[in-house]
Amino acid sequence: MAAQHFYSPDNPSRQSFYRRSLLALHRARIPHLVGGAYALAPYTGIARCTKDLDIFLRERDCAIALEVLEQTGCRTEVTYPHWLAKALSGRDQIDLIYSSGNGIAVVDDEWFAHAVPDHVLGVPVQLCPAEEMIWSKAFVMERERFDGADVLHLFHTRSAVLDWPRLMRRFEPHWRVLFFHLVLFGYVYPSERAKIPPQVMEELTRRLNEEQHAVDADDERVCRGTLLSRAQFLVDIERWEYEDARLDPEVQMSDENIAQWTDAIADDVRSYDAQGNHSPGRRS
């Protein structure tokens, strides 16, 4: 990609911290990818300030990456063992991401095979592929954060060059989540519907029709909402007795991971208790 960038941090010390950290990882030859705002900007032209720098890497490389960043003067922590660690310098931070909060979008070899070379803050880097960014962001539907706009903007600017077969494969067996964003794209951009390949919409529509007409009495009583929001569907598993989809063997989350991820929900985010009632004194 061209090295033109539409985003830069608004804080010089933060910029220096990011550059120093990227150089350290580069010199140590630790395989890593840049995501977040720094990848979204060259892909879409959308600039925004962010409180952190997102670095994606394989889980097996996280420990050595933390050691390298500690040597630059950072404080480090493994914030959530199933997907996220951090390097901190004062009030600035770098997120080291090797999966997703729901345990689905695991960083694997394909992220690197399809990475895009670029430069960030003058440092040669590899950007997360747009397809994997879509896959990771599509599941973020928290009450306080929804990454759907990023997904739609990536469709808008990258649809002609997306590897649609790979993208659809990434979403198996969660193809309805991809379909949701594609339907929403047609609503948000009615004049741009043709950007989505018709064969993709036809295939997903076929699957939907097939499911709607199938008689499947053996379907588990499961709630997949917890794969989209860690807070908003707790009532379903705590009171309404649905199985938590995060316990599926294909989802890489343990009981301990789920408990830690749930315990970290801030009071102003978890606005409904296990009985489904609005909690007094919390934001509505």
NUVOMI-932469 format. One record per atom (N, C-alpha, C, CB): x, z, y; residue in one letter. Coordinates in pm, whole numbers, padded with zeros to 5 digits, always signed. Glycine has a CB too. Layout:
XZYA;...
end
This chain:
+00084+00000-00119M;+00000+00000+00000M;+00088+00000+00124M;-00095+00122+00000M;+00034-00051+00233A;+00107-00044+00359A;+00124+00100+00400A;+00035-00123+00468A;+00235+00126+00468A;+00267+00264+00503A;+00201+00309+00632A;+00415+00280+00514A;+00095+00238+00676Q;+00023+00280+00795Q;-00069+00396+00757Q;-00058+00162+00856Q;-00066+00502+00838H;-00148+00618+00806H;-00238+00652+00923H;-00060+00737+00771H;-00354+00699+00890F;-00455+00730+00990F;-00472+00881+01006F;-00589+00667+00953F;-00391+00957+00935Y;-00407+01102+00935Y;-00273+01168+00955Y;-00472+01150+00804Y;-00268+01270+01037S;-00150+01354+01046S;-00195+01495+01080S;-00049+01301+01152S;-00127+01596+01030P;-00167+01733+01058P;-00161+01762+01207P;-00080+01830+00982P;-00245+01850+01253D;-00249+01882+01394D;-00152+01995+01428D;-00390+01921+01435D;-00073+02039+01330N;+00015+02153+01348N;+00157+02114+01306N;-00036+02275+01267N;+00253+02112+01400P;+00389+02068+01364P;+00455+02151+01254P;+00477+02072+01485P;+00433+02282+01254S;+00495+02364+01149S;+00435+02332+01013S;+00477+02514+01181S;+00306+02301+01011R;+00241+02262+00886R;+00298+02130+00837R;+00088+02251+00904R;+00315+02035+00930Q;+00373+01906+00895Q;+00513+01923+00837Q;+00378+01814+01018Q;+00591+02011+00897S;+00726+02037+00847S;+00723+02099+00708S;+00801+02129+00944S;+00631+02190+00686F;+00615+02254+00555F;+00579+02151+00449F;+00507+02364+00561F;+00483+02064+00480Y;+00443+01961+00384Y;+00560+01869+00351Y;+00324+01880+00439Y;+00630+01824+00455R;+00742+01732+00434R;+00852+01797+00352R;+00798+01684+00569R;+00886+01921+00385R;+00990+01994+00311R;+00953+02007+00164R;+01013+02133+00374R;+00827+02035+00138S;+00781+02054+00000S;+00781+01922-00076S;+00642+02116-00002S;+00733+01816-00012L;+00734+01685-00078L;+00876+01641-00111L;+00666+01581+00011L;+00969+01664-00018L;+01108+01628-00043L;+01166+01708-00160L;+01192+01652+00083L;+01132+01836-00167A;+01183+01920-00276A;+01134+01870-00410A;+01142+02066-00255A;+01005+01837-00420L;+00950+01786-00545L;+01010+01650-00580L;+00797+01776-00536L;+01029+01567-00477H;+01087+01434-00499H;+01230+01446-00551H;+01085+01352-00367H;+01310+01531-00488R;+01450+01546-00528R;+01463+01608-00667R;+01525+01632-00426R;+01368+01694-00702A;+01371+01757-00834A;+01314+01666-00943A;+01293+01888-00831A;+01266+01548-00903R;+01210+01449-00996R;+01094+01506-01078R;+01320+01398-01089R;+01012+01585-01013I;+00892+01637-01079I;+00779+01537-01057I;+00853+01779-01023I;+00724+01480-01163P;+00616+01383-01145P;+00496+01447-01075P;+00574+01324-01282P;+00455+01388-00965H;+00342+01442-00891H;+00277+01331-00810H;+00387+01558-00799H;+00155+01353-00772L;+00076+01258-00695L;+00019+01328-00573L;-00037+01195-00781L;+00001+01253-00467V;-00063+01307-00347V;-00208+01264-00345V;+00011+01260-00217V;-00296+01361-00323G;-00439+01331-00314G;-00496+01384-00184G;-00515+01391-00434G;-00625+01417-00187G;-00688+01475-00070G;-00688+01383+00050G;-00621+01603-00034G;-00678+01442+00170A;-00687+01366+00294A;-00576+01263+00307A;-00683+01459+00412A;-00457+01293+00254Y;-00346+01200+00266Y;-00366+01075+00181Y;-00217+01269+00226Y;-00443+01082+00075A;-00475+00964-00003A;-00601+00897+00050A;-00493+01000-00150A;-00697+00976+00094L;-00821+00919+00145L;-00797+00833+00268L;-00920+01030+00177L;-00702+00873+00353A;-00677+00799+00476A;-00631+00655+00451A;-00572+00871+00559A;-00526+00631+00371P;-00488+00491+00348P;-00591+00412+00268P;-00356+00486+00277P;-00668+00479+00183Y;-00770+00409+00105Y;-00890+00370+00190Y;-00814+00495-00011Y;-00928+00454+00284T;-01055+00432+00356T;-01037+00417+00507T;-01148+00547+00329T;-00924+00458+00561G;-00907+00457+00706G;-00970+00576+00774G;-00963+00332+00762G;-01018+00672+00697I;-01084+00790+00753I;-00981+00901+00770I;-01201+00837+00662I;-00962+00945+00891A;-00866+01051+00921A;-00939+01182+00940A;-00783+01017+01045A;-00882+01288+00885R;-00937+01420+00910R;-00829+01524+00888R;-01059+01447+00818R;-00842+01632+00962C;-00750+01744+00944C;-00795+01827+00825C;-00742+01830+01073C;-00699+01884+00757T;-00730+01964+00639T;-00639+02086+00637T;-00714+01881+00510T;-00684+02188+00571K;-00608+02314+00569K;-00500+02316+00463K;-00701+02431+00548K;-00494+02212+00380D;-00392+02213+00274D;-00353+02071+00236D;-00444+02288+00151D;-00247+02063+00160L;-00199+01938+00103L;-00227+01944-00047L;-00046+01913+00133L;-00293+01841-00099D;-00328+01838-00242D;-00222+01760-00320D;-00467+01776-00262D;-00157+01830-00412I;-00061+01770-00503I;-00119+01776-00644I;+00078+01841-00495I;-00125+01661-00710F;-00177+01655-00847F;-00060+01634-00942F;-00283+01541-00862F;-00062+01705-01052L;+00045+01697-01150L;-00007+01740-01286L;+00166+01783-01109L;+00067+01707-01389R;+00028+01752-01523R;+00050+01903-01533R;+00108+01677-01633R;-00032+01967-01612E;-00022+02113-01626E;+00116+02154-01674E;-00129+02165-01722E;+00175+02074-01761R;+00305+02112-01816R;+00415+02113-01710R;+00344+02018-01928R;+00392+02046-01597D;+00493+02040-01491D;+00468+02142-01380D;+00497+01901-01431D;+00360+02217-01390C;+00323+02306-01280C;+00423+02420-01262C;+00184+02363-01304C;+00466+02482-01371A;+00554+02598-01360A;+00686+02562-01292A;+00582+02656-01498A;+00746+02450-01330I;+00872+02412-01268I;+00851+02370-01123I;+00938+02297-01347I;+00736+02310-01093A;+00706+02275-00954A;+00696+02400-00868A;+00575+02195-00945A;+00635+02504-00920L;+00625+02630-00847L;+00764+02689-00824L;+00537+02730-00923L;+00850+02681-00925E;+00988+02732-00908E;+01061+02657-00798E;+01066+02720-01041E;+01046+02525-00796V;+01113+02444-00695V;+01062+02481-00556V;+01091+02294-00722V;+00933+02499-00542L;+00876+02532-00411L;+00912+02674-00369L;+00723+02515-00414L;+00924+02764-00464E;+00971+02899-00431E;+01111+02895-00372E;+00968+02989-00556E;+01194+02805-00421Q;+01331+02793-00371Q;+01336+02743-00227Q;+01411+02700-00460Q;+01227+02684-00179T;+01223+02641-00039T;+01170+02752+00052T;+01135+02516-00025T;+01137+02867-00006G;+01089+02980+00073G;+00941+03005+00063G;+01124+02959+00213G;+00872+02933-00023C;+00727+02952-00038C;+00696+03075-00123C;+00664+02827-00100C;+00581+03128-00101R;+00521+03222-00195R;+00426+03141-00284R;+00444+03340-00122R;+00429+03166-00414T;+00347+03087-00504T;+00257+03177-00587T;+00434+03001-00596T;+00150+03117-00637E;+00058+03189-00724E;-00016+03089-00813E;-00043+03273-00642E;-00054+03135-00930V;-00145+03057-01015V;-00284+03113-00987V;-00107+03066-01170V;-00356+03046-00903T;-00482+03098-00851T;-00591+03099-00957T;-00527+03017-00732T;-00609+02987-01025Y;-00704+02975-01135Y;-00632+02905-01249Y;-00834+02897-01092Y;-00600+02978-01356P;-00514+02921-01462P;-00565+02792-01523P;-00497+03021-01570P;-00694+02767-01518H;-00745+02647-01585H;-00731+02521-01499H;-00889+02667-01622H;-00694+02538-01367W;-00685+02413-01291W;-00602+02415-01163W;-00819+02372-01256W;-00565+02531-01109L;-00511+02532-00973L;-00405+02639-00951L;-00622+02550-00874L;-00295+02599-00887A;-00194+02692-00837A;-00172+02660-00690A;-00059+02681-00919A;-00101+02749-00619K;-00079+02731-00476K;+00063+02767-00438K;-00178+02815-00396K;+00110+02698-00334A;+00234+02734-00266A;+00197+02763-00122A;+00344+02621-00277A;+00240+02879-00070L;+00195+02923+00061L;+00314+02952+00152L;+00107+03048+00048L;+00297+02914+00278S;+00396+02942+00381S;+00320+02986+00505S;+00487+02816+00410S;+00319+03115+00527G;+00236+03168+00636G;+00090+03139+00609G;+00278+03108+00770G;+00024+03074+00703R;-00118+03041+00688R;-00139+02902+00629R;-00189+03052+00821R;-00030+02832+00600D;-00039+02697+00544D;-00024+02702+00393D;+00068+02604+00607D;-00081+02603+00326Q;-00075+02607+00180Q;-00078+02467+00121Q;-00190+02689+00124Q;-00023+02459+00001I;-00027+02339-00082I;-00101+02375-00210I;+00117+02283-00111I;-00198+02293-00246D;-00268+02311-00372D;-00200+02225-00479D;-00418+02274-00359D;-00163+02286-00590L;-00109+02214-00704L;-00219+02208-00809L;+00022+02282-00760L;-00271+02089-00831I;-00394+02069-00907I;-00362+01994-01036I;-00498+01992-00824I;-00404+02051-01149Y;-00380+01983-01276Y;-00507+01962-01357Y;-00282+02062-01358Y;-00619+02002-01301S;-00748+01975-01361S;-00852+01984-01250S;-00780+02076-01479S;-00973+02024-01282S;-01076+02044-01181S;-01144+02177-01208S;-01179+01927-01182S;-01215+02226-01109G;-01279+02355-01123G;-01373+02363-01241G;-01355+02388-00999G;-01431+02249-01281N;-01522+02248-01396N;-01452+02213-01526N;-01634+02151-01372N;-01321+02193-01524G;-01246+02168-01646G;-01258+02027-01701G;-01287+02262-01748G;-01311+01933-01624I;-01334+01797-01675I;-01224+01700-01634I;-01468+01745-01626I;-01193+01694-01506A;-01101+01592-01454A;-00957+01636-01472A;-01130+01562-01305A;-00912+01641-01595V;-00776+01684-01627V;-00677+01574-01586V;-00763+01716-01779V;-00568+01613-01522V;-00464+01518-01484V;-00385+01480-01608V;-00370+01576-01373V;-00394+01354-01646D;-00325+01307-01765D;-00235+01189-01729D;-00426+01266-01875D;-00179+01124-01831D;-00082+01017-01807D;-00142+00899-01730D;-00026+00968-01939D;-00272+00874-01746E;-00334+00760-01678E;-00332+00775-01526E;-00477+00742-01726E;-00339+00898-01477W;-00329+00917-01333W;-00199+00855-01281W;-00336+01067-01296W;-00092+00874-01356F;+00040+00826-01315F;+00057+00677-01342F;+00150+00905-01386F;-00001+00630-01452A;+00010+00488-01486A;-00053+00399-01379A;-00056+00461-01621A;-00155+00450-01311H;-00228+00369-01212H;-00208+00420-01070H;-00376+00368-01245H;-00109+00506-01049A;-00083+00560-00915A;-00038+00449-00820A;+00023+00671-00922A;-00055+00473-00692V;-00025+00374-00589V;+00094+00423-00505V;-00150+00348-00497V;+00204+00347-00500P;+00320+00390-00421P;+00293+00383-00272P;+00441+00304-00455P;+00344+00480-00199D;+00324+00485-00054D;+00426+00581+00004D;+00178+00529-00018D;+00413+00611+00131H;+00496+00711+00198H;+00405+00809+00270H;+00596+00644+00296H;+00435+00936+00261V;+00365+01040+00336V;+00470+01120+00412V;+00281+01132+00241V;+00456+01127+00542L;+00551+01199+00628L;+00694+01152+00606L;+00542+01350+00602L;+00706+01022+00578G;+00838+00963+00558G;+00896+00983+00420G;+00931+01018+00656G;+00823+01046+00331V;+00871+01073+00196V;+00805+00975+00099V;+00841+01220+00154V;+00880+00908+00013P;+00817+00820-00086P;+00734+00901-00185P;+00922+00736-00161P;+00609+00860-00203V;+00519+00932-00291V;+00437+00834-00374V;+00426+01025-00210V;+00365+00889-00468Q;+00263+00816-00542Q;+00128+00877-00506Q;+00289+00821-00698Q;+00032+00794-00470L;-00102+00842-00439L;-00188+00846-00565L;-00168+00755-00332L;-00277+00943-00572C;-00374+00944-00681C;-00452+00812-00681C;-00471+01065-00668C;-00477+00755-00798P;-00558+00634-00801P;-00698+00662-00747P;-00567+00578-00944P;-00756+00562-00683A;-00891+00579-00627A;-00992+00613-00736A;-00934+00453-00552A;-00974+00554-00855E;-01069+00579-00964E;-01069+00727-01003E;-01036+00492-01085E;-00950+00785-01014E;-00942+00926-01052E;-00987+01017-00938E;-00799+00962-01094E;-00967+00975-00815M;-01021+01052-00703M;-01173+01057-00708M;-00975+00992-00569M;-01234+00941-00737I;-01380+00936-00750I;-01426+01028-00863I;-01428+00792-00775I;-01359+01019-00976W;-01394+01100-01093W;-01387+01248-01059W;-01300+01069-01210W;-01283+01290-00994S;-01264+01431-00961S;-01365+01478-00856S;-01123+01455-00911S;-01384+01397-00751K;-01471+01437-00640K;-01619+01430-00674K;-01443+01350-00520K;-01656+01345-00768A;-01798+01322-00795A;-01870+01447-00844A;-01813+01212-00899A;-01798+01541-00902F;-01860+01661-00956F;-01866+01775-00854F;-01785+01706-01078F;-01813+01757-00736V;-01810+01866-00637V;-01939+01863-00556V;-01685+01853-00543V;-02033+01948-00597M;-02164+01954-00532M;-02201+02099-00506M;-02273+01885-00618M;-02107+02173-00452E;-02134+02313-00420E;-02228+02322-00299E;-02003+02388-00392E;-02289+02438-00284R;-02378+02459-00170R;-02302+02446-00039R;-02445+02596-00179R;-02175+02489-00039E;-02096+02487+00083E;-02003+02366+00091E;-02015+02614+00093E;-01998+02284-00014R;-01910+02167-00013R;-01965+02059-00103R;-01768+02205-00057R;-01973+01940-00047F;-02022+01823-00122F;-01927+01708-00094F;-02171+01785-00082F;-01859+01659-00199D;-01761+01552-00182D;-01822+01413-00200D;-01649+01570-00280D;-01954+01406-00204G;-02020+01277-00224G;-01990+01175-00116G;-02167+01298-00231G;-01971+01220+00008A;-01939+01124+00114A;-01805+01057+00088A;-01937+01194+00251A;-01707+01133+00039D;-01578+01073+00004D;-01595+00969-00106D;-01479+01182-00040D;-01677+01002-00205V;-01702+00908-00315V;-01762+00778-00261V;-01795+00971-00421V;-01862+00790-00175L;-01928+00671-00122L;-01834+00590-00033L;-02054+00711-00043L;-01751+00659+00044H;-01656+00586+00128H;-01553+00513+00042H;-01586+00682+00224H;-01513+00570-00069L;-01421+00500-00160L;-01489+00379-00222L;-01371+00595-00270L;-01616+00391-00259F;-01690+00274-00307F;-01693+00166-00199F;-01834+00314-00350F;-01720+00208-00076H;-01736+00114+00034H;-01609+00034+00059H;-01776+00189+00161H;-01494+00099+00052T;-01370+00032+00089T;-01291-00022-00031T;-01283+00127+00165T;-01316+00030-00151R;-01232-00005-00265R;-01308-00074-00379R;-01167+00119-00319R;-01436-00098-00364S;-01515-00147-00476S;-01461-00277-00534S;-01658-00168-00433S;-01409-00364-00449A;-01363-00495-00497A;-01239-00484-00585A;-01333-00585-00379A;-01164-00375-00573V;-01039-00362-00650V;-01043-00246-00749V;-00921-00343-00555V;-01154-00177-00758L;-01164-00068-00855L;-01161-00121-00997L;-01293+00013-00832L;-01101-00045-01085D;-01104-00075-01228D;-01233-00012-01282D;-00975-00019-01305D;-01341-00088-01276W;-01472-00035-01311W;-01482+00007-01458W;-01579-00137-01280W;-01427-00068-01553P;-01431-00021-01692P;-01362+00115-01709P;-01366-00123-01784P;-01247+00133-01644R;-01179+00263-01655R;-01259+00373-01588R;-01040+00255-01593R;-01315+00343-01472L;-01397+00442-01402L;-01515+00485-01488L;-01445+00386-01269L;-01583+00390-01549M;-01698+00425-01634M;-01654+00505-01755M;-01772+00298-01678M;-01538+00470-01809R;-01487+00547-01923R;-01455+00690-01883R;-01363+00480-01981R;-01402+00708-01763R;-01371+00843-01715R;-01496+00932-01714R;-01309+00836-01575R;-01608+00874-01686F;-01730+00954-01671F;-01803+00980-01803F;-01824+00885-01575F;-01756+00923-01911E;-01820+00954-02039E;-01791+01098-02077E;-01772+00857-02151E;-01890+01176-02121P;-02031+01143-02138P;-02117+01183-02016P;-02085+01212-02262P;-02056+01183-01899H;-02125+01228-01778H;-02162+01110-01689H;-02037+01328-01700H;-02201+00999-01752W;-02227+00877-01677W;-02340+00893-01575W;-02261+00766-01772W;-02431+00985-01599R;-02539+01005-01501R;-02484+01050-01366R;-02639+01107-01554R;-02373+01122-01365V;-02313+01166-01239V;-02264+01044-01161V;-02197+01266-01263V;-02198+00951-01230L;-02156+00827-01166L;-02278+00749-01117L;-02073+00741-01263L;-02379+00739-01200F;-02501+00666-01163F;-02566+00727-01039F;-02602+00666-01281F;-02567+00858-01033F;-02622+00928-00916F;-02553+00879-00788F;-02604+01081-00930F;-02420+00876-00789H;-02347+00836-00669H;-02368+00688-00637H;-02198+00866-00685H;-02381+00605-00739L;-02404+00463-00716L;-02543+00438-00658L;-02387+00385-00846L;-02643+00509-00708V;-02778+00497-00650V;-02777+00546-00506V;-02881+00579-00734V;-02706+00657-00482L;-02697+00710-00346L;-02625+00611-00253L;-02624+00846-00346L;-02525+00542-00306F;-02455+00442-00226F;-02552+00336-00175F;-02342+00377-00307F;-02640+00288-00263G;-02737+00187-00223G;-02836+00236-00120G;-02810+00138-00342G;-02861+00367-00122Y;-02949+00426-00021Y;-02877+00440+00113Y;-03000+00564-00068Y;-02753+00488+00109V;-02677+00510+00232V;-02640+00377+00297V;-02550+00591+00204V;-02604+00278+00215Y;-02560+00148+00266Y;-02648+00036+00208Y;-02411+00124+00231Y;-02771+00023+00254P;-02858-00081+00197P;-02804-00222+00212P;-02994-00074+00262P;-02725-00246+00316S;-02670-00381+00336S;-02547-00406+00250S;-02635-00402+00483S;-02498-00302+00181E;-02374-00315+00105E;-02395-00301-00045E;-02275-00212+00152E;-02518-00306-00090R;-02546-00283-00232R;-02471-00380-00322R;-02694-00295-00258R;-02446-00500-00272A;-02378-00601-00354A;-02232-00566-00380A;-02387-00736-00287A;-02180-00465-00310K;-02042-00422-00336K;-02027-00365-00478K;-01999-00318-00233K;-02135-00309-00530I;-02130-00252-00666I;-02157-00364-00765I;-02234-00136-00683I;-02067-00386-00861P;-02088-00495-00957P;-02223-00483-01026P;-01976-00496-01061P;-02301-00591-01029P;-02434-00583-01091P;-02429-00541-01237P;-02504-00717-01079P;-02323-00579-01308Q;-02316-00542-01450Q;-02302-00392-01468Q;-02200-00613-01517Q;-02242-00324-01370V;-02230-00179-01377V;-02368-00115-01362V;-02133-00126-01269V;-02442-00158-01260M;-02576-00102-01239M;-02668-00137-01355M;-02635-00155-01108M;-02655-00256-01408E;-02740-00296-01521E;-02711-00213-01644E;-02721-00445-01552E;-02583-00188-01671E;-02546-00108-01788E;-02595+00035-01776E;-02394-00109-01809E;-02578+00094-01660L;-02621+00233-01643L;-02773+00243-01640L;-02563+00292-01514L;-02840+00144-01585T;-02987+00141-01589T;-03036+00128-01732T;-03042+00026-01503T;-02968+00044-01810R;-03004+00030-01952R;-02993+00163-02024R;-02915-00075-02020R;-02884+00237-01999R;-02866+00366-02063R;-02977+00463-02022R;-02728+00426-02028R;-03011+00459-01895L;-03117+00548-01847L;-03249+00516-01915L;-03132+00537-01695L;-03284+00389-01922N;-03409+00350-01987N;-03408+00388-02134N;-03433+00200-01971N;-03294+00370-02198E;-03282+00404-02340E;-03303+00553-02361E;-03144+00362-02395E;-03246+00634-02275E;-03264+00779-02286E;-03407+00820-02259E;-03171+00851-02189E;-03470+00756-02160Q;-03606+00794-02122Q;-03704+00768-02235Q;-03648+00717-01997Q;-03676+00667-02315H;-03769+00631-02422H;-03729+00687-02558H;-03780+00481-02431H;-03617+00755-02563A;-03572+00812-02690A;-03647+00942-02718A;-03420+00838-02688A;-03677+00963-02843V;-03737+01089-02887V;-03627+01168-02955V;-03860+01065-02984V;-03579+01272-02887D;-03465+01346-02938D;-03497+01495-02933D;-03336+01314-02856D;-03568+01542-03033A;-03610+01682-03034A;-03495+01777-03059A;-03716+01703-03140A;-03378+01724-03097D;-03265+01809-03128D;-03176+01836-03006D;-03183+01747-03238D;-03216+01787-02889D;-03136+01812-02769D;-03117+01961-02748D;-03203+01750-02646D;-02993+01999-02717E;-02966+02139-02689E;-03030+02180-02558E;-02815+02165-02685E;-03064+02307-02551R;-03115+02361-02425R;-02994+02403-02342R;-03214+02483-02448R;-02938+02304-02273V;-02814+02325-02200V;-02836+02291-02053V;-02700+02239-02260V;-02766+02362-01966C;-02767+02332-01823C;-02630+02278-01784C;-02805+02458-01738C;-02626+02152-01740R;-02500+02093-01695R;-02478+02115-01546R;-02498+01944-01727R;-02571+02183-01482G;-02555+02210-01340G;-02430+02289-01308G;-02675+02283-01289G;-02385+02371-01402T;-02263+02450-01378T;-02139+02362-01371T;-02245+02554-01488T;-02148+02238-01415L;-02037+02144-01400L;-02032+02085-01260L;-02050+02032-01503L;-02139+02105-01184L;-02148+02054-01047L;-02131+02164-00943L;-02280+01985-01027L;-02176+02284-00976S;-02169+02396-00882S;-02154+02525-00961S;-02294+02403-00791S;-02052+02601-00927R;-02029+02726-01000R;-02128+02835-00959R;-01887+02774-00978R;-02196+02818-00844A;-02284+02923-00792A;-02432+02893-00810A;-02255+02945-00647A;-02470+02768-00786Q;-02613+02739-00769Q;-02693+02736-00898Q;-02629+02610-00699Q;-02625+02730-01012F;-02697+02724-01139F;-02674+02847-01226F;-02656+02599-01215F;-02624+02954-01166L;-02606+03077-01242L;-02739+03131-01292L;-02536+03182-01158L;-02843+03114-01213V;-02975+03163-01255V;-03017+03097-01386V;-03080+03136-01146V;-02978+02971-01405D;-03019+02898-01525D;-02959+02957-01652D;-02979+02753-01514D;-02834+03005-01642I;-02770+03059-01761I;-02785+03210-01772I;-02623+03021-01763I;-02805+03276-01659E;-02815+03422-01662E;-02958+03471-01680E;-02759+03480-01535E;-03053+03393-01634R;-03192+03438-01644R;-03279+03345-01728R;-03252+03450-01506R;-03260+03215-01712W;-03347+03119-01780W;-03296+03082-01918W;-03361+02995-01698W;-03185+03140-01958E;-03133+03132-02095E;-03094+02991-02139E;-03235+03186-02190E;-03042+02913-02046Y;-02981+02786-02083Y;-02838+02810-02127Y;-02986+02684-01965Y;-02788+02725-02217E;-02648+02728-02254E;-02565+02672-02139E;-02624+02649-02385E;-02449+02729-02118D;-02359+02686-02012D;-02278+02567-02062D;-02267+02801-01967D;-02292+02451-01997A;-02223+02330-02042A;-02072+02344-02036A;-02266+02211-01957A;-02022+02439-01958R;-01877+02458-01950R;-01818+02512-02079R;-01844+02552-01836R;-01903+02560-02170L;-01856+02611-02298L;-01845+02502-02404L;-01948+02719-02347L;-01881+02379-02368D;-01866+02266-02460D;-01717+02249-02491D;-01927+02135-02400D;-01682+02227-02617P;-01539+02211-02654P;-01468+02101-02576P;-01528+02182-02801P;-01542+02000-02529E;-01480+01891-02454E;-01447+01932-02311E;-01571+01770-02454E;-01503+02041-02265V;-01474+02092-02132V;-01366+02199-02146V;-01603+02150-02062V;-01258+02182-02073Q;-01144+02271-02095Q;-01154+02397-02010Q;-01013+02197-02063Q;-01253+02480-02044M;-01270+02610-01981M;-01301+02713-02088M;-01382+02607-01874M;-01236+02828-02080S;-01263+02938-02172S;-01362+03035-02106S;-01131+03011-02212S;-01410+03130-02185D;-01496+03235-02129D;-01425+03307-02015D;-01537+03336-02238D;-01296+03332-02033E;-01218+03402-01930E;-01207+03318-01803E;-01078+03437-01983E;-01183+03186-01821N;-01177+03097-01705N;-01308+03098-01628N;-01145+02955-01750N;-01419+03090-01701I;-01550+03087-01636I;-01577+03216-01562I;-01661+03062-01740I;-01542+03329-01624A;-01564+03458-01560A;-01483+03469-01430A;-01527+03573-01655A;-01357+03428-01434Q;-01273+03435-01315Q;-01325+03342-01206Q;-01128+03400-01348Q;-01364+03221-01244W;-01415+03122-01148W;-01545+03171-01084W;-01439+02987-01219W;-01628+03241-01162T;-01754+03294-01110T;-01730+03416-01022T;-01847+03330-01224T;-01639+03504-01064D;-01611+03624-00985D;-01557+03592-00847D;-01512+03712-01059D;-01497+03474-00832A;-01436+03437-00704A;-01536+03383-00603A;-01328+03335-00727A;-01662+03368-00645I;-01763+03318-00552I;-01781+03418-00439I;-01898+03293-00625I;-01762+03370-00317A;-01776+03458-00201A;-01920+03497-00179A;-01720+03390-00076A;-01941+03613-00119D;-02076+03661-00094D;-02158+03564-00011D;-02071+03794-00025D;-02094+03495+00084D;-02170+03405+00169D;-02197+03271+00103D;-02097+03383+00299D;-02142+03250-00018V;-02169+03129-00094V;-02272+03156-00203V;-02041+03073-00155V;-02253+03267-00273R;-02346+03302-00380R;-02470+03367-00319R;-02279+03397-00486R;-02561+03286-00273S;-02674+03336-00195S;-02796+03367-00281S;-02711+03235-00090S;-02786+03338-00407Y;-02896+03373-00497Y;-02841+03455-00612Y;-02969+03244-00549Y;-02911+03560-00645D;-02864+03645-00753D;-02915+03594-00886D;-02907+03789-00731D;-02882+03664-00990A;-02916+03618-01125A;-03066+03613-01150A;-02852+03708-01227A;-03146+03676-01064Q;-03291+03670-01080Q;-03351+03554-01001Q;-03354+03801-01036Q;-03266+03478-00933G;-03317+03365-00858G;-03372+03405-00723G;-03424+03296-00937G;-03344+03528-00677N;-03395+03574-00549N;-03290+03554-00442N;-03437+03721-00557N;-03336+03528-00320H;-03243+03518-00209H;-03187+03655-00179H;-03310+03457-00085H;-03055+03664-00168S;-02991+03794-00149S;-02994+03834-00002S;-02846+03790-00200S;-03043+03953+00032P;-03049+03998+00171P;-02911+04000+00234P;-03113+04137+00179P;-02907+03966+00362G;-02784+03976+00438G;-02687+03864+00416G;-02719+04102+00408G;-02726+03760+00341R;-02637+03648+00317R;-02693+03524+00384R;-02617+03625+00168R;-02603+03431+00413R;-02644+03313+00485R;-02743+03231+00405R;-02525+03230+00520R;-02840+03177+00471S;-02938+03089+00405S;-02908+02944+00436S;-03082+03123+00449S;
end
